[in-house]
Amino acid sequence: MAVHILEGPDENQSDLARRVLNLIICAERPLFWKEIQARFCINVESGTADPDFRLLEPGKRYCGALIEVGRKGVPGSQGSEPDDLVELVHETAQK
């Protein structure tokens, strides 16, 4: 599954998956989906932010089974709400 996501035929999709995974792996705590979306709104080179560049698809769409997305304690959470937590499925996935 990871190979399909990171080395798939859609280069843009693979790049987005890598960038999302980098944010999750480097974070000291689980991130909320809105925090990950916010990072994609920021253009570091120009020092500007544009909310139109936020990720619109659910988190699982970008990283598949490598991440767990949802509100803790809320069964059936789909992973596309701003307050959903995004975490690696298991800490060994970082290694």
PDB file of N, CA, C and O in Angstrom:
ATOM      1  N   MET A   1       0.820  -1.192   0.000  1.00  0.00           N
ATOM      2  CA  MET A   1       0.000   0.000   0.000  1.00  0.00           C
ATOM      3  C   MET A   1       0.868   1.262   0.000  1.00  0.00           C
ATOM      4  O   MET A   1       0.600   2.201  -0.749  1.00  0.00           O
ATOM      5  N   ALA A   2       1.910   1.281   0.844  1.00  0.00           N
ATOM      6  CA  ALA A   2       2.753   2.474   0.923  1.00  0.00           C
ATOM      7  C   ALA A   2       3.447   2.746  -0.405  1.00  0.00           C
ATOM      8  O   ALA A   2       3.576   3.898  -0.817  1.00  0.00           O
ATOM      9  N   VAL A   3       3.890   1.693  -1.069  1.00  0.00           N
ATOM     10  CA  VAL A   3       4.557   1.876  -2.356  1.00  0.00           C
ATOM     11  C   VAL A   3       3.584   2.476  -3.354  1.00  0.00           C
ATOM     12  O   VAL A   3       3.951   3.366  -4.121  1.00  0.00           O
ATOM     13  N   HIS A   4       2.348   1.998  -3.352  1.00  0.00           N
ATOM     14  CA  HIS A   4       1.336   2.517  -4.265  1.00  0.00           C
ATOM     15  C   HIS A   4       1.101   4.013  -4.033  1.00  0.00           C
ATOM     16  O   HIS A   4       0.951   4.772  -4.990  1.00  0.00           O
ATOM     17  N   ILE A   5       1.071   4.427  -2.793  1.00  0.00           N
ATOM     18  CA  ILE A   5       0.816   5.834  -2.454  1.00  0.00           C
ATOM     19  C   ILE A   5       2.017   6.708  -2.792  1.00  0.00           C
ATOM     20  O   ILE A   5       1.866   7.775  -3.388  1.00  0.00           O
ATOM     21  N   LEU A   6       3.199   6.259  -2.414  1.00  0.00           N
ATOM     22  CA  LEU A   6       4.391   7.090  -2.563  1.00  0.00           C
ATOM     23  C   LEU A   6       5.039   7.002  -3.940  1.00  0.00           C
ATOM     24  O   LEU A   6       5.783   7.903  -4.327  1.00  0.00           O
ATOM     25  N   GLU A   7       4.772   5.950  -4.674  1.00  0.00           N
ATOM     26  CA  GLU A   7       5.393   5.792  -5.984  1.00  0.00           C
ATOM     27  C   GLU A   7       4.363   5.524  -7.077  1.00  0.00           C
ATOM     28  O   GLU A   7       4.669   4.911  -8.099  1.00  0.00           O
ATOM     29  N   GLY A   8       3.144   5.990  -6.848  1.00  0.00           N
ATOM     30  CA  GLY A   8       2.078   5.775  -7.816  1.00  0.00           C
ATOM     31  C   GLY A   8       2.265   6.608  -9.072  1.00  0.00           C
ATOM     32  O   GLY A   8       3.168   7.440  -9.149  1.00  0.00           O
ATOM     33  N   PRO A   9       1.404   6.377 -10.056  1.00  0.00           N
ATOM     34  CA  PRO A   9       1.527   7.073 -11.336  1.00  0.00           C
ATOM     35  C   PRO A   9       1.222   8.575 -11.261  1.00  0.00           C
ATOM     36  O   PRO A   9       1.664   9.342 -12.116  1.00  0.00           O
ATOM     37  N   ASP A  10       0.473   8.987 -10.245  1.00  0.00           N
ATOM     38  CA  ASP A  10       0.133  10.403 -10.104  1.00  0.00           C
ATOM     39  C   ASP A  10       1.193  11.082  -9.239  1.00  0.00           C
ATOM     40  O   ASP A  10       1.153  10.991  -8.012  1.00  0.00           O
ATOM     41  N   GLU A  11       2.134  11.758  -9.878  1.00  0.00           N
ATOM     42  CA  GLU A  11       3.262  12.369  -9.175  1.00  0.00           C
ATOM     43  C   GLU A  11       2.805  13.431  -8.169  1.00  0.00           C
ATOM     44  O   GLU A  11       3.373  13.531  -7.082  1.00  0.00           O
ATOM     45  N   ASN A  12       1.795  14.216  -8.514  1.00  0.00           N
ATOM     46  CA  ASN A  12       1.280  15.246  -7.618  1.00  0.00           C
ATOM     47  C   ASN A  12       0.699  14.611  -6.355  1.00  0.00           C
ATOM     48  O   ASN A  12       0.930  15.099  -5.249  1.00  0.00           O
ATOM     49  N   GLN A  13      -0.052  13.527  -6.520  1.00  0.00           N
ATOM     50  CA  GLN A  13      -0.641  12.823  -5.383  1.00  0.00           C
ATOM     51  C   GLN A  13       0.446  12.229  -4.496  1.00  0.00           C
ATOM     52  O   GLN A  13       0.344  12.283  -3.271  1.00  0.00           O
ATOM     53  N   SER A  14       1.484  11.663  -5.104  1.00  0.00           N
ATOM     54  CA  SER A  14       2.595  11.099  -4.337  1.00  0.00           C
ATOM     55  C   SER A  14       3.322  12.180  -3.549  1.00  0.00           C
ATOM     56  O   SER A  14       3.709  11.963  -2.401  1.00  0.00           O
ATOM     57  N   ASP A  15       3.507  13.340  -4.164  1.00  0.00           N
ATOM     58  CA  ASP A  15       4.164  14.458  -3.490  1.00  0.00           C
ATOM     59  C   ASP A  15       3.335  14.931  -2.294  1.00  0.00           C
ATOM     60  O   ASP A  15       3.884  15.198  -1.225  1.00  0.00           O
ATOM     61  N   LEU A  16       2.032  15.033  -2.469  1.00  0.00           N
ATOM     62  CA  LEU A  16       1.164  15.438  -1.361  1.00  0.00           C
ATOM     63  C   LEU A  16       1.234  14.424  -0.220  1.00  0.00           C
ATOM     64  O   LEU A  16       1.296  14.809   0.947  1.00  0.00           O
ATOM     65  N   ALA A  17       1.224  13.131  -0.552  1.00  0.00           N
ATOM     66  CA  ALA A  17       1.313  12.090   0.476  1.00  0.00           C
ATOM     67  C   ALA A  17       2.620  12.215   1.254  1.00  0.00           C
ATOM     68  O   ALA A  17       2.623  12.121   2.482  1.00  0.00           O
ATOM     69  N   ARG A  18       3.725  12.423   0.551  1.00  0.00           N
ATOM     70  CA  ARG A  18       5.026  12.597   1.221  1.00  0.00           C
ATOM     71  C   ARG A  18       5.014  13.813   2.147  1.00  0.00           C
ATOM     72  O   ARG A  18       5.501  13.751   3.276  1.00  0.00           O
ATOM     73  N   ARG A  19       4.463  14.897   1.665  1.00  0.00           N
ATOM     74  CA  ARG A  19       4.439  16.121   2.482  1.00  0.00           C
ATOM     75  C   ARG A  19       3.570  15.951   3.725  1.00  0.00           C
ATOM     76  O   ARG A  19       3.940  16.409   4.806  1.00  0.00           O
ATOM     77  N   VAL A  20       2.430  15.302   3.581  1.00  0.00           N
ATOM     78  CA  VAL A  20       1.557  15.048   4.740  1.00  0.00           C
ATOM     79  C   VAL A  20       2.261  14.121   5.721  1.00  0.00           C
ATOM     80  O   VAL A  20       2.262  14.381   6.924  1.00  0.00           O
ATOM     81  N   LEU A  21       2.858  13.046   5.222  1.00  0.00           N
ATOM     82  CA  LEU A  21       3.567  12.111   6.102  1.00  0.00           C
ATOM     83  C   LEU A  21       4.743  12.780   6.804  1.00  0.00           C
ATOM     84  O   LEU A  21       4.987  12.505   7.979  1.00  0.00           O
ATOM     85  N   ASN A  22       5.471  13.644   6.121  1.00  0.00           N
ATOM     86  CA  ASN A  22       6.574  14.377   6.757  1.00  0.00           C
ATOM     87  C   ASN A  22       6.075  15.214   7.923  1.00  0.00           C
ATOM     88  O   ASN A  22       6.706  15.242   8.979  1.00  0.00           O
ATOM     89  N   LEU A  23       4.960  15.890   7.746  1.00  0.00           N
ATOM     90  CA  LEU A  23       4.400  16.693   8.827  1.00  0.00           C
ATOM     91  C   LEU A  23       4.030  15.821  10.024  1.00  0.00           C
ATOM     92  O   LEU A  23       4.328  16.169  11.167  1.00  0.00           O
ATOM     93  N   ILE A  24       3.385  14.694   9.760  1.00  0.00           N
ATOM     94  CA  ILE A  24       2.934  13.802  10.835  1.00  0.00           C
ATOM     95  C   ILE A  24       4.124  13.204  11.574  1.00  0.00           C
ATOM     96  O   ILE A  24       4.136  13.158  12.804  1.00  0.00           O
ATOM     97  N   ILE A  25       5.127  12.745  10.824  1.00  0.00           N
ATOM     98  CA  ILE A  25       6.289  12.100  11.434  1.00  0.00           C
ATOM     99  C   ILE A  25       7.116  13.079  12.260  1.00  0.00           C
ATOM    100  O   ILE A  25       7.622  12.716  13.322  1.00  0.00           O
ATOM    101  N   CYS A  26       7.257  14.297  11.795  1.00  0.00           N
ATOM    102  CA  CYS A  26       8.099  15.283  12.490  1.00  0.00           C
ATOM    103  C   CYS A  26       7.394  15.975  13.654  1.00  0.00           C
ATOM    104  O   CYS A  26       8.044  16.622  14.475  1.00  0.00           O
ATOM    105  N   ALA A  27       6.099  15.846  13.730  1.00  0.00           N
ATOM    106  CA  ALA A  27       5.350  16.513  14.795  1.00  0.00           C
ATOM    107  C   ALA A  27       5.615  15.840  16.143  1.00  0.00           C
ATOM    108  O   ALA A  27       5.781  14.623  16.222  1.00  0.00           O
ATOM    109  N   GLU A  28       5.653  16.647  17.189  1.00  0.00           N
ATOM    110  CA  GLU A  28       5.874  16.118  18.531  1.00  0.00           C
ATOM    111  C   GLU A  28       4.593  15.564  19.144  1.00  0.00           C
ATOM    112  O   GLU A  28       4.636  14.895  20.177  1.00  0.00           O
ATOM    113  N   ARG A  29       3.470  15.837  18.519  1.00  0.00           N
ATOM    114  CA  ARG A  29       2.175  15.372  19.026  1.00  0.00           C
ATOM    115  C   ARG A  29       1.279  15.093  17.824  1.00  0.00           C
ATOM    116  O   ARG A  29       1.580  15.535  16.715  1.00  0.00           O
ATOM    117  N   PRO A  30       0.191  14.370  18.029  1.00  0.00           N
ATOM    118  CA  PRO A  30      -0.743  14.177  16.927  1.00  0.00           C
ATOM    119  C   PRO A  30      -1.284  15.526  16.442  1.00  0.00           C
ATOM    120  O   PRO A  30      -1.601  16.403  17.246  1.00  0.00           O
ATOM    121  N   LEU A  31      -1.382  15.677  15.150  1.00  0.00           N
ATOM    122  CA  LEU A  31      -1.868  16.926  14.571  1.00  0.00           C
ATOM    123  C   LEU A  31      -3.349  16.817  14.223  1.00  0.00           C
ATOM    124  O   LEU A  31      -3.851  15.739  13.903  1.00  0.00           O
ATOM    125  N   PHE A  32      -4.027  17.942  14.293  1.00  0.00           N
ATOM    126  CA  PHE A  32      -5.400  18.005  13.816  1.00  0.00           C
ATOM    127  C   PHE A  32      -5.368  18.205  12.306  1.00  0.00           C
ATOM    128  O   PHE A  32      -4.435  18.803  11.769  1.00  0.00           O
ATOM    129  N   TRP A  33      -6.389  17.704  11.629  1.00  0.00           N
ATOM    130  CA  TRP A  33      -6.454  17.840  10.179  1.00  0.00           C
ATOM    131  C   TRP A  33      -6.378  19.307   9.777  1.00  0.00           C
ATOM    132  O   TRP A  33      -5.770  19.628   8.755  1.00  0.00           O
ATOM    133  N   LYS A  34      -6.981  20.212  10.558  1.00  0.00           N
ATOM    134  CA  LYS A  34      -6.947  21.635  10.212  1.00  0.00           C
ATOM    135  C   LYS A  34      -5.525  22.190  10.280  1.00  0.00           C
ATOM    136  O   LYS A  34      -5.198  23.127   9.552  1.00  0.00           O
ATOM    137  N   GLU A  35      -4.679  21.631  11.140  1.00  0.00           N
ATOM    138  CA  GLU A  35      -3.287  22.082  11.208  1.00  0.00           C
ATOM    139  C   GLU A  35      -2.519  21.657   9.956  1.00  0.00           C
ATOM    140  O   GLU A  35      -1.704  22.416   9.433  1.00  0.00           O
ATOM    141  N   ILE A  36      -2.780  20.463   9.491  1.00  0.00           N
ATOM    142  CA  ILE A  36      -2.124  20.003   8.271  1.00  0.00           C
ATOM    143  C   ILE A  36      -2.627  20.809   7.083  1.00  0.00           C
ATOM    144  O   ILE A  36      -1.834  21.214   6.232  1.00  0.00           O
ATOM    145  N   GLN A  37      -3.916  21.045   7.012  1.00  0.00           N
ATOM    146  CA  GLN A  37      -4.475  21.868   5.942  1.00  0.00           C
ATOM    147  C   GLN A  37      -3.853  23.262   5.944  1.00  0.00           C
ATOM    148  O   GLN A  37      -3.535  23.807   4.887  1.00  0.00           O
ATOM    149  N   ALA A  38      -3.683  23.834   7.131  1.00  0.00           N
ATOM    150  CA  ALA A  38      -3.131  25.188   7.242  1.00  0.00           C
ATOM    151  C   ALA A  38      -1.717  25.266   6.675  1.00  0.00           C
ATOM    152  O   ALA A  38      -1.349  26.269   6.063  1.00  0.00           O
ATOM    153  N   ARG A  39      -0.925  24.219   6.873  1.00  0.00           N
ATOM    154  CA  ARG A  39       0.446  24.229   6.344  1.00  0.00           C
ATOM    155  C   ARG A  39       0.462  24.335   4.821  1.00  0.00           C
ATOM    156  O   ARG A  39       1.355  24.959   4.247  1.00  0.00           O
ATOM    157  N   PHE A  40      -0.511  23.736   4.181  1.00  0.00           N
ATOM    158  CA  PHE A  40      -0.566  23.789   2.722  1.00  0.00           C
ATOM    159  C   PHE A  40      -1.050  25.147   2.218  1.00  0.00           C
ATOM    160  O   PHE A  40      -0.926  25.445   1.030  1.00  0.00           O
ATOM    161  N   CYS A  41      -1.591  25.958   3.096  1.00  0.00           N
ATOM    162  CA  CYS A  41      -2.052  27.301   2.726  1.00  0.00           C
ATOM    163  C   CYS A  41      -0.922  28.319   2.750  1.00  0.00           C
ATOM    164  O   CYS A  41      -1.053  29.409   2.193  1.00  0.00           O
ATOM    165  N   ILE A  42       0.175  27.972   3.385  1.00  0.00           N
ATOM    166  CA  ILE A  42       1.280  28.918   3.576  1.00  0.00           C
ATOM    167  C   ILE A  42       2.308  28.779   2.464  1.00  0.00           C
ATOM    168  O   ILE A  42       2.791  27.683   2.181  1.00  0.00           O
ATOM    169  N   ASN A  43       2.632  29.897   1.843  1.00  0.00           N
ATOM    170  CA  ASN A  43       3.694  29.947   0.843  1.00  0.00           C
ATOM    171  C   ASN A  43       4.908  30.564   1.529  1.00  0.00           C
ATOM    172  O   ASN A  43       4.957  31.775   1.748  1.00  0.00           O
ATOM    173  N   VAL A  44       5.875  29.738   1.864  1.00  0.00           N
ATOM    174  CA  VAL A  44       7.050  30.178   2.618  1.00  0.00           C
ATOM    175  C   VAL A  44       7.868  31.188   1.823  1.00  0.00           C
ATOM    176  O   VAL A  44       8.380  32.153   2.390  1.00  0.00           O
ATOM    177  N   GLU A  45       7.993  30.978   0.535  1.00  0.00           N
ATOM    178  CA  GLU A  45       8.811  31.856  -0.301  1.00  0.00           C
ATOM    179  C   GLU A  45       8.273  33.283  -0.352  1.00  0.00           C
ATOM    180  O   GLU A  45       9.041  34.242  -0.264  1.00  0.00           O
ATOM    181  N   SER A  46       6.952  33.426  -0.494  1.00  0.00           N
ATOM    182  CA  SER A  46       6.372  34.762  -0.601  1.00  0.00           C
ATOM    183  C   SER A  46       5.918  35.319   0.748  1.00  0.00           C
ATOM    184  O   SER A  46       5.625  36.509   0.864  1.00  0.00           O
ATOM    185  N   GLY A  47       5.861  34.458   1.765  1.00  0.00           N
ATOM    186  CA  GLY A  47       5.417  34.912   3.080  1.00  0.00           C
ATOM    187  C   GLY A  47       3.928  35.207   3.118  1.00  0.00           C
ATOM    188  O   GLY A  47       3.481  36.050   3.895  1.00  0.00           O
ATOM    189  N   THR A  48       3.159  34.522   2.288  1.00  0.00           N
ATOM    190  CA  THR A  48       1.718  34.735   2.232  1.00  0.00           C
ATOM    191  C   THR A  48       0.968  33.458   2.569  1.00  0.00           C
ATOM    192  O   THR A  48       1.544  32.370   2.595  1.00  0.00           O
ATOM    193  N   ALA A  49      -0.309  33.606   2.824  1.00  0.00           N
ATOM    194  CA  ALA A  49      -1.177  32.459   3.080  1.00  0.00           C
ATOM    195  C   ALA A  49      -2.439  32.609   2.246  1.00  0.00           C
ATOM    196  O   ALA A  49      -2.983  33.705   2.116  1.00  0.00           O
ATOM    197  N   ASP A  50      -2.899  31.503   1.684  1.00  0.00           N
ATOM    198  CA  ASP A  50      -4.107  31.510   0.874  1.00  0.00           C
ATOM    199  C   ASP A  50      -4.933  30.277   1.235  1.00  0.00           C
ATOM    200  O   ASP A  50      -4.527  29.158   0.922  1.00  0.00           O
ATOM    201  N   PRO A  51      -6.088  30.458   1.890  1.00  0.00           N
ATOM    202  CA  PRO A  51      -6.898  29.317   2.313  1.00  0.00           C
ATOM    203  C   PRO A  51      -7.420  28.467   1.156  1.00  0.00           C
ATOM    204  O   PRO A  51      -7.881  27.347   1.375  1.00  0.00           O
ATOM    205  N   ASP A  52      -7.356  28.975  -0.054  1.00  0.00           N
ATOM    206  CA  ASP A  52      -7.809  28.197  -1.206  1.00  0.00           C
ATOM    207  C   ASP A  52      -6.883  27.019  -1.509  1.00  0.00           C
ATOM    208  O   ASP A  52      -7.261  26.116  -2.256  1.00  0.00           O
ATOM    209  N   PHE A  53      -5.685  27.016  -0.943  1.00  0.00           N
ATOM    210  CA  PHE A  53      -4.731  25.934  -1.194  1.00  0.00           C
ATOM    211  C   PHE A  53      -4.804  24.817  -0.167  1.00  0.00           C
ATOM    212  O   PHE A  53      -3.992  23.893  -0.216  1.00  0.00           O
ATOM    213  N   ARG A  54      -5.751  24.873   0.763  1.00  0.00           N
ATOM    214  CA  ARG A  54      -5.852  23.815   1.772  1.00  0.00           C
ATOM    215  C   ARG A  54      -6.258  22.502   1.094  1.00  0.00           C
ATOM    216  O   ARG A  54      -6.847  22.495   0.013  1.00  0.00           O
ATOM    217  N   LEU A  55      -5.933  21.413   1.750  1.00  0.00           N
ATOM    218  CA  LEU A  55      -6.274  20.087   1.235  1.00  0.00           C
ATOM    219  C   LEU A  55      -7.766  19.859   1.435  1.00  0.00           C
ATOM    220  O   LEU A  55      -8.272  19.984   2.550  1.00  0.00           O
ATOM    221  N   LEU A  56      -8.457  19.532   0.381  1.00  0.00           N
ATOM    222  CA  LEU A  56      -9.913  19.394   0.448  1.00  0.00           C
ATOM    223  C   LEU A  56     -10.381  17.954   0.629  1.00  0.00           C
ATOM    224  O   LEU A  56     -11.483  17.719   1.125  1.00  0.00           O
ATOM    225  N   GLU A  57      -9.560  17.000   0.236  1.00  0.00           N
ATOM    226  CA  GLU A  57      -9.925  15.587   0.360  1.00  0.00           C
ATOM    227  C   GLU A  57      -9.683  15.124   1.794  1.00  0.00           C
ATOM    228  O   GLU A  57      -8.891  15.736   2.511  1.00  0.00           O
ATOM    229  N   PRO A  58     -10.353  14.054   2.221  1.00  0.00           N
ATOM    230  CA  PRO A  58     -10.079  13.482   3.552  1.00  0.00           C
ATOM    231  C   PRO A  58      -8.629  13.014   3.656  1.00  0.00           C
ATOM    232  O   PRO A  58      -8.022  12.654   2.647  1.00  0.00           O
ATOM    233  N   GLY A  59      -8.078  13.016   4.846  1.00  0.00           N
ATOM    234  CA  GLY A  59      -6.690  12.642   5.070  1.00  0.00           C
ATOM    235  C   GLY A  59      -6.330  11.268   4.540  1.00  0.00           C
ATOM    236  O   GLY A  59      -5.227  11.069   4.030  1.00  0.00           O
ATOM    237  N   LYS A  60      -7.248  10.315   4.654  1.00  0.00           N
ATOM    238  CA  LYS A  60      -7.002   8.958   4.168  1.00  0.00           C
ATOM    239  C   LYS A  60      -6.815   8.930   2.659  1.00  0.00           C
ATOM    240  O   LYS A  60      -6.153   8.030   2.142  1.00  0.00           O
ATOM    241  N   ARG A  61      -7.372   9.874   1.956  1.00  0.00           N
ATOM    242  CA  ARG A  61      -7.249   9.919   0.492  1.00  0.00           C
ATOM    243  C   ARG A  61      -5.795  10.138   0.079  1.00  0.00           C
ATOM    244  O   ARG A  61      -5.364   9.661  -0.971  1.00  0.00           O
ATOM    245  N   TYR A  62      -5.052  10.852   0.898  1.00  0.00           N
ATOM    246  CA  TYR A  62      -3.659  11.162   0.579  1.00  0.00           C
ATOM    247  C   TYR A  62      -2.697  10.060   1.036  1.00  0.00           C
ATOM    248  O   TYR A  62      -1.738   9.743   0.331  1.00  0.00           O
ATOM    249  N   CYS A  63      -2.947   9.479   2.206  1.00  0.00           N
ATOM    250  CA  CYS A  63      -1.983   8.554   2.800  1.00  0.00           C
ATOM    251  C   CYS A  63      -2.515   7.150   3.044  1.00  0.00           C
ATOM    252  O   CYS A  63      -1.777   6.297   3.536  1.00  0.00           O
ATOM    253  N   GLY A  64      -3.731   6.895   2.726  1.00  0.00           N
ATOM    254  CA  GLY A  64      -4.302   5.557   2.837  1.00  0.00           C
ATOM    255  C   GLY A  64      -4.163   4.942   4.217  1.00  0.00           C
ATOM    256  O   GLY A  64      -4.420   5.592   5.230  1.00  0.00           O
ATOM    257  N   ALA A  65      -3.755   3.682   4.245  1.00  0.00           N
ATOM    258  CA  ALA A  65      -3.690   2.911   5.488  1.00  0.00           C
ATOM    259  C   ALA A  65      -2.492   3.271   6.359  1.00  0.00           C
ATOM    260  O   ALA A  65      -2.345   2.712   7.446  1.00  0.00           O
ATOM    261  N   LEU A  66      -1.638   4.178   5.921  1.00  0.00           N
ATOM    262  CA  LEU A  66      -0.479   4.567   6.732  1.00  0.00           C
ATOM    263  C   LEU A  66      -0.856   5.468   7.901  1.00  0.00           C
ATOM    264  O   LEU A  66      -0.093   5.610   8.856  1.00  0.00           O
ATOM    265  N   ILE A  67      -2.026   6.069   7.819  1.00  0.00           N
ATOM    266  CA  ILE A  67      -2.447   6.980   8.892  1.00  0.00           C
ATOM    267  C   ILE A  67      -3.820   6.581   9.422  1.00  0.00           C
ATOM    268  O   ILE A  67      -4.602   5.904   8.755  1.00  0.00           O
ATOM    269  N   GLU A  68      -4.075   7.022  10.634  1.00  0.00           N
ATOM    270  CA  GLU A  68      -5.379   6.869  11.263  1.00  0.00           C
ATOM    271  C   GLU A  68      -5.919   8.281  11.435  1.00  0.00           C
ATOM    272  O   GLU A  68      -5.239   9.156  11.973  1.00  0.00           O
ATOM    273  N   VAL A  69      -7.132   8.492  10.980  1.00  0.00           N
ATOM    274  CA  VAL A  69      -7.719   9.822  11.042  1.00  0.00           C
ATOM    275  C   VAL A  69      -9.095   9.716  11.669  1.00  0.00           C
ATOM    276  O   VAL A  69      -9.904   8.883  11.261  1.00  0.00           O
ATOM    277  N   GLY A  70      -9.364  10.552  12.657  1.00  0.00           N
ATOM    278  CA  GLY A  70     -10.695  10.559  13.253  1.00  0.00           C
ATOM    279  C   GLY A  70     -10.699  11.209  14.607  1.00  0.00           C
ATOM    280  O   GLY A  70      -9.660  11.480  15.208  1.00  0.00           O
ATOM    281  N   ARG A  71     -11.890  11.444  15.059  1.00  0.00           N
ATOM    282  CA  ARG A  71     -12.056  12.000  16.392  1.00  0.00           C
ATOM    283  C   ARG A  71     -12.017  10.870  17.399  1.00  0.00           C
ATOM    284  O   ARG A  71     -12.744   9.885  17.268  1.00  0.00           O
ATOM    285  N   LYS A  72     -11.179  11.011  18.389  1.00  0.00           N
ATOM    286  CA  LYS A  72     -11.051   9.964  19.401  1.00  0.00           C
ATOM    287  C   LYS A  72     -12.399   9.766  20.081  1.00  0.00           C
ATOM    288  O   LYS A  72     -13.042  10.722  20.514  1.00  0.00           O
ATOM    289  N   GLY A  73     -12.806   8.519  20.165  1.00  0.00           N
ATOM    290  CA  GLY A  73     -14.047   8.192  20.849  1.00  0.00           C
ATOM    291  C   GLY A  73     -15.298   8.402  20.019  1.00  0.00           C
ATOM    292  O   GLY A  73     -16.404   8.241  20.536  1.00  0.00           O
ATOM    293  N   VAL A  74     -15.161   8.757  18.741  1.00  0.00           N
ATOM    294  CA  VAL A  74     -16.321   8.954  17.883  1.00  0.00           C
ATOM    295  C   VAL A  74     -16.312   7.879  16.806  1.00  0.00           C
ATOM    296  O   VAL A  74     -15.592   8.000  15.815  1.00  0.00           O
ATOM    297  N   PRO A  75     -17.113   6.820  16.995  1.00  0.00           N
ATOM    298  CA  PRO A  75     -17.110   5.757  15.986  1.00  0.00           C
ATOM    299  C   PRO A  75     -17.609   6.264  14.642  1.00  0.00           C
ATOM    300  O   PRO A  75     -18.524   7.085  14.577  1.00  0.00           O
ATOM    301  N   GLY A  76     -17.003   5.770  13.574  1.00  0.00           N
ATOM    302  CA  GLY A  76     -17.451   6.122  12.232  1.00  0.00           C
ATOM    303  C   GLY A  76     -16.968   7.460  11.726  1.00  0.00           C
ATOM    304  O   GLY A  76     -17.429   7.921  10.682  1.00  0.00           O
ATOM    305  N   SER A  77     -16.051   8.100  12.435  1.00  0.00           N
ATOM    306  CA  SER A  77     -15.510   9.377  11.968  1.00  0.00           C
ATOM    307  C   SER A  77     -14.779   9.153  10.656  1.00  0.00           C
ATOM    308  O   SER A  77     -13.999   8.208  10.540  1.00  0.00           O
ATOM    309  N   GLN A  78     -15.015   9.996   9.674  1.00  0.00           N
ATOM    310  CA  GLN A  78     -14.495   9.783   8.334  1.00  0.00           C
ATOM    311  C   GLN A  78     -13.128  10.414   8.080  1.00  0.00           C
ATOM    312  O   GLN A  78     -12.491  10.083   7.080  1.00  0.00           O
ATOM    313  N   GLY A  79     -12.663  11.291   8.931  1.00  0.00           N
ATOM    314  CA  GLY A  79     -11.333  11.837   8.741  1.00  0.00           C
ATOM    315  C   GLY A  79     -11.255  13.050   7.846  1.00  0.00           C
ATOM    316  O   GLY A  79     -10.194  13.329   7.288  1.00  0.00           O
ATOM    317  N   SER A  80     -12.327  13.771   7.694  1.00  0.00           N
ATOM    318  CA  SER A  80     -12.267  14.958   6.859  1.00  0.00           C
ATOM    319  C   SER A  80     -12.703  16.215   7.608  1.00  0.00           C
ATOM    320  O   SER A  80     -12.784  17.294   7.023  1.00  0.00           O
ATOM    321  N   GLU A  81     -12.977  16.076   8.871  1.00  0.00           N
ATOM    322  CA  GLU A  81     -13.373  17.226   9.678  1.00  0.00           C
ATOM    323  C   GLU A  81     -12.130  17.927  10.216  1.00  0.00           C
ATOM    324  O   GLU A  81     -11.133  17.269  10.514  1.00  0.00           O
ATOM    325  N   PRO A  82     -12.175  19.243  10.344  1.00  0.00           N
ATOM    326  CA  PRO A  82     -11.001  19.983  10.821  1.00  0.00           C
ATOM    327  C   PRO A  82     -10.495  19.553  12.194  1.00  0.00           C
ATOM    328  O   PRO A  82      -9.299  19.651  12.469  1.00  0.00           O
ATOM    329  N   ASP A  83     -11.390  19.079  13.057  1.00  0.00           N
ATOM    330  CA  ASP A  83     -10.986  18.693  14.407  1.00  0.00           C
ATOM    331  C   ASP A  83     -10.572  17.232  14.528  1.00  0.00           C
ATOM    332  O   ASP A  83     -10.341  16.745  15.635  1.00  0.00           O
ATOM    333  N   ASP A  84     -10.475  16.530  13.403  1.00  0.00           N
ATOM    334  CA  ASP A  84     -10.020  15.139  13.425  1.00  0.00           C
ATOM    335  C   ASP A  84      -8.514  15.092  13.660  1.00  0.00           C
ATOM    336  O   ASP A  84      -7.762  15.895  13.107  1.00  0.00           O
ATOM    337  N   LEU A  85      -8.083  14.139  14.490  1.00  0.00           N
ATOM    338  CA  LEU A  85      -6.661  13.916  14.727  1.00  0.00           C
ATOM    339  C   LEU A  85      -6.096  13.009  13.643  1.00  0.00           C
ATOM    340  O   LEU A  85      -6.760  12.081  13.180  1.00  0.00           O
ATOM    341  N   VAL A  86      -4.874  13.289  13.253  1.00  0.00           N
ATOM    342  CA  VAL A  86      -4.198  12.495  12.235  1.00  0.00           C
ATOM    343  C   VAL A  86      -2.939  11.910  12.876  1.00  0.00           C
ATOM    344  O   VAL A  86      -2.089  12.643  13.379  1.00  0.00           O
ATOM    345  N   GLU A  87      -2.833  10.578  12.850  1.00  0.00           N
ATOM    346  CA  GLU A  87      -1.691   9.904  13.451  1.00  0.00           C
ATOM    347  C   GLU A  87      -1.227   8.774  12.543  1.00  0.00           C
ATOM    348  O   GLU A  87      -2.003   8.257  11.740  1.00  0.00           O
ATOM    349  N   LEU A  88       0.036   8.394  12.672  1.00  0.00           N
ATOM    350  CA  LEU A  88       0.513   7.188  12.002  1.00  0.00           C
ATOM    351  C   LEU A  88      -0.207   5.996  12.595  1.00  0.00           C
ATOM    352  O   LEU A  88      -0.572   6.018  13.771  1.00  0.00           O
ATOM    353  N   VAL A  89      -0.418   4.952  11.801  1.00  0.00           N
ATOM    354  CA  VAL A  89      -1.120   3.780  12.317  1.00  0.00           C
ATOM    355  C   VAL A  89      -0.364   3.141  13.465  1.00  0.00           C
ATOM    356  O   VAL A  89      -0.976   2.596  14.384  1.00  0.00           O
ATOM    357  N   HIS A  90       0.969   3.200  13.425  1.00  0.00           N
ATOM    358  CA  HIS A  90       1.780   2.635  14.486  1.00  0.00           C
ATOM    359  C   HIS A  90       3.123   3.338  14.501  1.00  0.00           C
ATOM    360  O   HIS A  90       3.641   3.721  13.451  1.00  0.00           O
ATOM    361  N   GLU A  91       3.685   3.507  15.677  1.00  0.00           N
ATOM    362  CA  GLU A  91       4.943   4.259  15.786  1.00  0.00           C
ATOM    363  C   GLU A  91       6.089   3.626  15.011  1.00  0.00           C
ATOM    364  O   GLU A  91       7.034   4.329  14.652  1.00  0.00           O
ATOM    365  N   THR A  92       6.041   2.330  14.740  1.00  0.00           N
ATOM    366  CA  THR A  92       7.113   1.698  13.977  1.00  0.00           C
ATOM    367  C   THR A  92       7.078   2.118  12.503  1.00  0.00           C
ATOM    368  O   THR A  92       8.039   1.881  11.771  1.00  0.00           O
ATOM    369  N   ALA A  93       5.996   2.730  12.071  1.00  0.00           N
ATOM    370  CA  ALA A  93       5.917   3.216  10.681  1.00  0.00           C
ATOM    371  C   ALA A  93       6.882   4.363  10.455  1.00  0.00           C
ATOM    372  O   ALA A  93       7.161   4.700   9.304  1.00  0.00           O
ATOM    373  N   GLN A  94       7.401   4.973  11.504  1.00  0.00           N
ATOM    374  CA  GLN A  94       8.351   6.068  11.389  1.00  0.00           C
ATOM    375  C   GLN A  94       9.755   5.577  11.047  1.00  0.00           C
ATOM    376  O   GLN A  94      10.567   6.340  10.525  1.00  0.00           O
ATOM    377  N   LYS A  95      10.034   4.353  11.329  1.00  0.00           N
ATOM    378  CA  LYS A  95      11.391   3.834  11.208  1.00  0.00           C
ATOM    379  C   LYS A  95      11.714   3.396   9.807  1.00  0.00           C
ATOM    380  O   LYS A  95      12.825   2.934   9.546  1.00  0.00           O
TER     381      LYS A  95
END
